[in-house]
Each structure stands twice: as structure tokens, then as C-alpha cells.
Amino acid sequence: MEREQRRALARGAGALSVTVALLAHAGSARGQGPDKAMAEALFRAAKELQAEGKLAEACVKYMESHHVDPKPGTILNVATCHEQEGKTATAWADYAEAATFAARAKQADREKFARAKIEELEKKLSYVTLHFPADLAILLDGKALATASGTRVPLDPGDHTLEATAPGKIAWRSPLKVEAGPSEQSVTVPALEDAAAPIVAPPAARDGSTERALGWVTIGVGVAALGAGTIFGVQTLNEKSTVDANCVGVRCNAIGLKANDDAHRAATLSTVGFVLGTVALATGIVLLVTAPHAPNTALLLAPAGGAIECVW
């Protein structure tokens, strides 16, 4: 009985493991399905373009297909397409990648084919050796070239653009013609010239119009304050006369008391008006005196036909 139970448990565990594996495979297939379909569509489009002789477009489609779903066969087609384009250096690198993919997939025939192509293209490569100062950033066809000075680099035959940049330097740019291989050439990038320091415009000269306007306004306020102080001063004198007429000593009737209060208030306002008026008047005068003046210029013609600019 115990033996039968163990067998039943073993059969159940085996069935469970198979079920889990099938589910995992199904999930993986569902996740990869759209990518595989896209890769297949791109691959077929590339084949059609290649048959029509549109190699540049075909190569791009092959690369897109390989990016979506990397396969040894796809990268081999990428390499073959680039080889047909005459891009020997690119095709050589593609065949190297294809050989690695084929080896991982244990596809001996494809690996053998790719390695044979690598040996064949190595005899046709065009090499360029670049020499440049270490502080320069080198761009080849707009892309950063990650290599040290003196490195021998295989490039596709044709026209290229070489650029060099560095902070605070004037960028250098030059066309680069690479002949069909096998070929060798050396290119020296010159030291870059210093960029001119930026010209900072001097601050605009102030003509003092703002200060003078503020000065006149302040003087006006001062005059008004002095006028108010004078008015309240006269009122104080008038109220004092009323106080004298309605008070005997410290005893005042109702009119005298009111006049006394009004006199004190008017005297206070008169004092404030005179103080503020004096300060404002003095401030306005200072603003007028210290305000900058725009220089006056005159152009005097010299006897010999020249000109002299006079500034005061």
C-alpha cells in the first residue's frame, strides 16, 4: 500500500512538472509571438528590397529584423547585404557576429561559412590610422570614435567626414576619402586653435533722466510739505489769538479750550510739514546734482579729410 502511494505521488509530481513546463512555454510563446511576427515581416520586406536592388533599404530592414529577434540566419543576411553594398568593414564585423551566433546555436555550417567570409574580407579591408592630440573628441560621420591615437581602424570605402572638438577650441572638420581595399592611409588631426573669448558688451550708459525726474518729483513733494507746514503755522497763530481772547491765565471758556486744542494740533502738523519738506527738498536737490549726464559729442572735420570726435 505504501509503495502504491509513493508511485501515485511520483506520477502526480511528474504530471505537475510537465504542466508547469507547458504553461511556461505557452507564456514564453505568447510574449515572443508579436516580436517574431514583426521580425519575420521585416525579414521578408528586406528580401523583396534586396531582389529589387535597393540594397541600402534592404540592409536597414535586415538589421531591424535582427534587432527584434536576433538569429544567426538574419545576421548572416545583414552581413551579405552589407558586402553587396561594398561596405567591407561593416560586413566583416557582421560576419564575426554571425559566427558567434552560429557557434552558440551549434549551427556548424553557418559558423564555417561566416568564418570563411571573415578571412576573405580581411584581405580586402581599407585601414585608416588616426593621429590626434589626447584632449580631442573625434567624430567620424557624426558619431564618436572610441579609439586612441595611432589605432589602425578598418573603414568602409567611400566618403566620410572627420571632426575634432574640445572645450574652448574651434572645431575642426575635414572630408576623408577611403579607397577600396586592400589599402592603408594615415590621417593627422591638427591641434585645435583657441576659440575667441566672448565679447561682453559694456553696460549701457545712463543719461540720468530717471534720477532727474525723481529729483524734480521729490522737490515738488518738499515744496508741498513746506507749504502745508506754513498753512498749519498760520493756523496755529490764529488759534493762539482766539485762546488769548477767551482765556484768563489757565482758565478758558469753551471757545478758548477748543482753540487751544486746535492750536496744538496745527502746531504739530506744521512742524511735521516743515521737517518733511526740508528733507524732501534736500533729497531732490542731491538727485539733480548727482544725476549722470550723457556725453555730448561732436564730429569735427580735419583739413586732411579726417574726422575727430569730441566728447564732453
Secondary structure, DSSP 8 states (H G I E B T S, - for coil): -HHHHHHHHHHHHHHHHHHHHHHHHHHHHHHHHHHHHHHHHHHHHHHHHHHTT-HHHHHHHHHHHHHHS--HHHHHHHHHHHHHHT-HHHHHHHHHHHHHHHHHTT-HHHHHHHHHHHHHHHTT-EEEEEE--TT-EEEETTEE----TT-EEEE-SEEEEEEEE-TTB--EEEEEEE-SSSEEEEEE-----B-------------SHHHHHHHHHHHHHHHHHHHHHHHHHHHHHHHHHHHHHHEETTEE-HHHHHHHHHHHHHHHHHHHHHHHHHHHHHHHHHHHHH------EEEEE-TTS-EEEEE-
